[in-house]
Amino acid sequence: MICASIEEFAAALPRFGALAGLDLGTKTIGVAVSDRLRSVASPLSTIRREKFTLDVEKLLKITAEREIAGLVLGLPMNMDGSEGPRCQSTRAFARNLEKLSPLPITFWDERLSTVAAERAMLEADMSRKRRAEVIDHVAAGFILQGALDRLGYMGGAHG
């Protein structure tokens, strides 16, 4: 089920359960997961893209193992807010995924997630090689954290 807004996504989710954030690239899919209370996103892994069916098989294995309740897909909008070909391919991925998974799916504007991820890794003094290995799932973490913060804000502060 594709949710048009974060509000619709929130309404479709069970009260508890981890979420997964996805950073869809042409060669990789970065995956991050949250805790069951949805407060912290943690980068998990990067799936090397092959064919859609194989990619989704790997993704669904993760969602099953981690008991994921919903998926947040980074939407790579242009800086001016318009949607280009990468947004269209992300939406197409979501439509195809929707046929194979009952999980609610939503989109999150990821314009600055890769930039933020890169900056965090530079500040951590990570080597270029290591940054290249983890950038996708670290970016997925920023995407998911943005959505978690929004969901948390909508639900009111807990504590």
ROPA-739204 format. One record per residue (C-alpha): x, y, z; residue in one letter; residue number from 1. Coordinates in steps of 0.25 Angstrom, whole numbers, plus 2048, in hexadecimal, padded with zeros to 3 digits. Layout:
<recs>
<rec xx="X" yy="Y" zz="Z" rest="A" nr="NUM"/>
...
</recs>
This chain:
<recs>
<rec xx="800" yy="800" zz="800" rest="M" nr="1"/>
<rec xx="806" yy="80D" zz="7FB" rest="I" nr="2"/>
<rec xx="803" yy="819" zz="805" rest="C" nr="3"/>
<rec xx="803" yy="826" zz="7FE" rest="A" nr="4"/>
<rec xx="806" yy="82E" zz="80B" rest="S" nr="5"/>
<rec xx="80E" yy="82B" zz="818" rest="I" nr="6"/>
<rec xx="801" yy="82D" zz="81F" rest="E" nr="7"/>
<rec xx="7FA" yy="822" zz="817" rest="E" nr="8"/>
<rec xx="806" yy="819" zz="819" rest="F" nr="9"/>
<rec xx="805" yy="81C" zz="828" rest="A" nr="10"/>
<rec xx="7F7" yy="818" zz="828" rest="A" nr="11"/>
<rec xx="7FA" yy="80B" zz="821" rest="A" nr="12"/>
<rec xx="805" yy="807" zz="82B" rest="L" nr="13"/>
<rec xx="803" yy="7FE" zz="837" rest="P" nr="14"/>
<rec xx="806" yy="805" zz="844" rest="R" nr="15"/>
<rec xx="813" yy="7FE" zz="845" rest="F" nr="16"/>
<rec xx="81D" yy="7F8" zz="83C" rest="G" nr="17"/>
<rec xx="82A" yy="7FC" zz="835" rest="A" nr="18"/>
<rec xx="82A" yy="803" zz="828" rest="L" nr="19"/>
<rec xx="834" yy="802" zz="81C" rest="A" nr="20"/>
<rec xx="83A" yy="80D" zz="814" rest="G" nr="21"/>
<rec xx="83F" yy="80B" zz="806" rest="L" nr="22"/>
<rec xx="848" yy="813" zz="7FE" rest="D" nr="23"/>
<rec xx="846" yy="80E" zz="7F0" rest="L" nr="24"/>
<rec xx="852" yy="810" zz="7E7" rest="G" nr="25"/>
<rec xx="854" yy="80B" zz="7D9" rest="T" nr="26"/>
<rec xx="85E" yy="801" zz="7DD" rest="K" nr="27"/>
<rec xx="85B" yy="7FF" zz="7EC" rest="T" nr="28"/>
<rec xx="850" yy="800" zz="7F6" rest="I" nr="29"/>
<rec xx="854" yy="806" zz="804" rest="G" nr="30"/>
<rec xx="84C" yy="800" zz="80F" rest="V" nr="31"/>
<rec xx="84A" yy="806" zz="81D" rest="A" nr="32"/>
<rec xx="841" yy="801" zz="828" rest="V" nr="33"/>
<rec xx="83B" yy="807" zz="835" rest="S" nr="34"/>
<rec xx="838" yy="801" zz="842" rest="D" nr="35"/>
<rec xx="82A" yy="7FC" zz="846" rest="R" nr="36"/>
<rec xx="827" yy="80A" zz="84C" rest="L" nr="37"/>
<rec xx="82B" yy="811" zz="840" rest="R" nr="38"/>
<rec xx="834" yy="81B" zz="846" rest="S" nr="39"/>
<rec xx="842" yy="818" zz="840" rest="V" nr="40"/>
<rec xx="846" yy="814" zz="832" rest="A" nr="41"/>
<rec xx="852" yy="80B" zz="830" rest="S" nr="42"/>
<rec xx="859" yy="808" zz="823" rest="P" nr="43"/>
<rec xx="858" yy="7F9" zz="820" rest="L" nr="44"/>
<rec xx="85E" yy="7F5" zz="813" rest="S" nr="45"/>
<rec xx="85F" yy="7F7" zz="804" rest="T" nr="46"/>
<rec xx="858" yy="7EE" zz="7FA" rest="I" nr="47"/>
<rec xx="860" yy="7ED" zz="7ED" rest="R" nr="48"/>
<rec xx="855" yy="7EF" zz="7E2" rest="R" nr="49"/>
<rec xx="853" yy="7E4" zz="7D8" rest="E" nr="50"/>
<rec xx="845" yy="7E1" zz="7D3" rest="K" nr="51"/>
<rec xx="839" yy="7E7" zz="7DA" rest="F" nr="52"/>
<rec xx="834" yy="7D9" zz="7DE" rest="T" nr="53"/>
<rec xx="841" yy="7D6" zz="7E5" rest="L" nr="54"/>
<rec xx="842" yy="7E3" zz="7EB" rest="D" nr="55"/>
<rec xx="834" yy="7E2" zz="7F1" rest="V" nr="56"/>
<rec xx="837" yy="7D4" zz="7F6" rest="E" nr="57"/>
<rec xx="843" yy="7D9" zz="7FE" rest="K" nr="58"/>
<rec xx="83B" yy="7E5" zz="803" rest="L" nr="59"/>
<rec xx="82F" yy="7DC" zz="807" rest="L" nr="60"/>
<rec xx="839" yy="7D3" zz="80F" rest="K" nr="61"/>
<rec xx="83E" yy="7DF" zz="817" rest="I" nr="62"/>
<rec xx="82F" yy="7E4" zz="819" rest="T" nr="63"/>
<rec xx="82B" yy="7D6" zz="81E" rest="A" nr="64"/>
<rec xx="838" yy="7D4" zz="827" rest="E" nr="65"/>
<rec xx="837" yy="7E2" zz="82D" rest="R" nr="66"/>
<rec xx="827" yy="7E2" zz="82E" rest="E" nr="67"/>
<rec xx="826" yy="7EF" zz="827" rest="I" nr="68"/>
<rec xx="819" yy="7F5" zz="827" rest="A" nr="69"/>
<rec xx="81A" yy="800" zz="81C" rest="G" nr="70"/>
<rec xx="824" yy="805" zz="811" rest="L" nr="71"/>
<rec xx="829" yy="813" zz="80F" rest="V" nr="72"/>
<rec xx="82F" yy="815" zz="801" rest="L" nr="73"/>
<rec xx="838" yy="821" zz="7FF" rest="G" nr="74"/>
<rec xx="832" yy="829" zz="7F3" rest="L" nr="75"/>
<rec xx="83E" yy="830" zz="7EC" rest="P" nr="76"/>
<rec xx="837" yy="83D" zz="7E8" rest="M" nr="77"/>
<rec xx="83F" yy="848" zz="7E1" rest="N" nr="78"/>
<rec xx="843" yy="854" zz="7E9" rest="M" nr="79"/>
<rec xx="838" yy="85D" zz="7E4" rest="D" nr="80"/>
<rec xx="82E" yy="853" zz="7E9" rest="G" nr="81"/>
<rec xx="82A" yy="84D" zz="7DC" rest="S" nr="82"/>
<rec xx="82B" yy="83E" zz="7D8" rest="E" nr="83"/>
<rec xx="834" yy="838" zz="7CE" rest="G" nr="84"/>
<rec xx="836" yy="82A" zz="7C8" rest="P" nr="85"/>
<rec xx="83C" yy="825" zz="7D5" rest="R" nr="86"/>
<rec xx="82F" yy="828" zz="7DD" rest="C" nr="87"/>
<rec xx="827" yy="821" zz="7D2" rest="Q" nr="88"/>
<rec xx="830" yy="815" zz="7D3" rest="S" nr="89"/>
<rec xx="82E" yy="815" zz="7E2" rest="T" nr="90"/>
<rec xx="81F" yy="816" zz="7E1" rest="R" nr="91"/>
<rec xx="820" yy="80B" zz="7D7" rest="A" nr="92"/>
<rec xx="828" yy="802" zz="7E1" rest="F" nr="93"/>
<rec xx="81D" yy="805" zz="7EC" rest="A" nr="94"/>
<rec xx="812" yy="801" zz="7E2" rest="R" nr="95"/>
<rec xx="819" yy="7F4" zz="7DF" rest="N" nr="96"/>
<rec xx="81C" yy="7F2" zz="7EE" rest="L" nr="97"/>
<rec xx="80E" yy="7F4" zz="7F2" rest="E" nr="98"/>
<rec xx="80A" yy="7E8" zz="7EA" rest="K" nr="99"/>
<rec xx="813" yy="7DF" zz="7F2" rest="L" nr="100"/>
<rec xx="812" yy="7E5" zz="800" rest="S" nr="101"/>
<rec xx="806" yy="7E9" zz="809" rest="P" nr="102"/>
<rec xx="80F" yy="7F3" zz="810" rest="L" nr="103"/>
<rec xx="80B" yy="802" zz="810" rest="P" nr="104"/>
<rec xx="815" yy="80A" zz="807" rest="I" nr="105"/>
<rec xx="817" yy="818" zz="807" rest="T" nr="106"/>
<rec xx="821" yy="822" zz="801" rest="F" nr="107"/>
<rec xx="82A" yy="82C" zz="808" rest="W" nr="108"/>
<rec xx="831" yy="838" zz="801" rest="D" nr="109"/>
<rec xx="840" yy="833" zz="801" rest="E" nr="110"/>
<rec xx="846" yy="840" zz="7FB" rest="R" nr="111"/>
<rec xx="850" yy="842" zz="806" rest="L" nr="112"/>
<rec xx="852" yy="834" zz="80C" rest="S" nr="113"/>
<rec xx="85E" yy="830" zz="803" rest="T" nr="114"/>
<rec xx="865" yy="83E" zz="806" rest="V" nr="115"/>
<rec xx="862" yy="83C" zz="815" rest="A" nr="116"/>
<rec xx="867" yy="82E" zz="815" rest="A" nr="117"/>
<rec xx="874" yy="832" zz="80E" rest="E" nr="118"/>
<rec xx="876" yy="83D" zz="818" rest="R" nr="119"/>
<rec xx="874" yy="834" zz="824" rest="A" nr="120"/>
<rec xx="87E" yy="82A" zz="81E" rest="M" nr="121"/>
<rec xx="888" yy="835" zz="81B" rest="L" nr="122"/>
<rec xx="887" yy="83A" zz="829" rest="E" nr="123"/>
<rec xx="889" yy="82C" zz="82E" rest="A" nr="124"/>
<rec xx="896" yy="82C" zz="826" rest="D" nr="125"/>
<rec xx="892" yy="820" zz="81E" rest="M" nr="126"/>
<rec xx="89B" yy="81C" zz="812" rest="S" nr="127"/>
<rec xx="896" yy="81E" zz="804" rest="R" nr="128"/>
<rec xx="895" yy="80F" zz="802" rest="K" nr="129"/>
<rec xx="88D" yy="80D" zz="80E" rest="R" nr="130"/>
<rec xx="883" yy="818" zz="80B" rest="R" nr="131"/>
<rec xx="881" yy="812" zz="7FD" rest="A" nr="132"/>
<rec xx="87D" yy="805" zz="804" rest="E" nr="133"/>
<rec xx="873" yy="80B" zz="80E" rest="V" nr="134"/>
<rec xx="86E" yy="818" zz="807" rest="I" nr="135"/>
<rec xx="861" yy="811" zz="802" rest="D" nr="136"/>
<rec xx="85C" yy="80B" zz="80F" rest="H" nr="137"/>
<rec xx="861" yy="817" zz="817" rest="V" nr="138"/>
<rec xx="859" yy="820" zz="80E" rest="A" nr="139"/>
<rec xx="84D" yy="816" zz="810" rest="A" nr="140"/>
<rec xx="84F" yy="819" zz="81F" rest="G" nr="141"/>
<rec xx="84D" yy="828" zz="81D" rest="F" nr="142"/>
<rec xx="841" yy="825" zz="814" rest="I" nr="143"/>
<rec xx="83B" yy="81C" zz="81F" rest="L" nr="144"/>
<rec xx="83F" yy="826" zz="82A" rest="Q" nr="145"/>
<rec xx="838" yy="831" zz="824" rest="G" nr="146"/>
<rec xx="82B" yy="829" zz="822" rest="A" nr="147"/>
<rec xx="82C" yy="824" zz="831" rest="L" nr="148"/>
<rec xx="82E" yy="832" zz="836" rest="D" nr="149"/>
<rec xx="822" yy="837" zz="82E" rest="R" nr="150"/>
<rec xx="819" yy="82B" zz="833" rest="L" nr="151"/>
<rec xx="81E" yy="82E" zz="841" rest="G" nr="152"/>
<rec xx="81A" yy="83C" zz="840" rest="Y" nr="153"/>
<rec xx="80C" yy="839" zz="83B" rest="M" nr="154"/>
<rec xx="80A" yy="82F" zz="846" rest="G" nr="155"/>
<rec xx="80E" yy="839" zz="851" rest="G" nr="156"/>
<rec xx="81A" yy="838" zz="85A" rest="A" nr="157"/>
<rec xx="81C" yy="82B" zz="862" rest="H" nr="158"/>
<rec xx="824" yy="830" zz="86E" rest="G" nr="159"/>
</recs>
